[in-house]
């Protein structure tokens, strides 16, 4: 284990001991602030980017059964922002009549949910 890893483990143990009684969101915010104050900006940015990337669903997998099932499966794992970006990128590539059909189908989902 490297010295950096040992230091991180020590910080985690300290944070756990002091913040165990607080709500999870408060503990996460406190730990993020502790990192921001104790690490240089480049390291904080690298850690934040890695954390965000770990939450992504990644690229859709190739269709193994039906393409619809695969898309539904991927959407279940993707982060909300990731879904919006893929949706936007796909919608831009549709013909105008296809986009109109998609909009109609999306509005029907809203009506069904109401």
Steps between C-alpha positions, in 0.01 A plus 500: 500500500642840404540785744218688322270199537585470869430870549167466321408199715587700811286792384210266422525338843512842665201623301308183584568534872403869516205504264339159550201649681428756224277437196684351202461817289660709774786252535562504124497881489735520800739249346496689168584821686778323690647383169465845344688659788773239530581414137624709212245606236630258234458202734152610609400537134641156414311336788175679413528401132566137593201499737270647236622259233438207736131598515448495124325214329763500227430445134199287407587134454450335161152361452504134601126439505275783388644847455209641703581275798867593482415872488264464797769310692762766430263783594447334836872523578577839343523817704220754437732742319634218288149403393421862403820531296443174311135591442596843367771357275263237360212744453726737302570220252134419439314638200249774587205262461671247729568769762132602483399137557741473791361819657145368460598172671676688784200724557277191509722366781443824693125476443494137614690587817260782589 
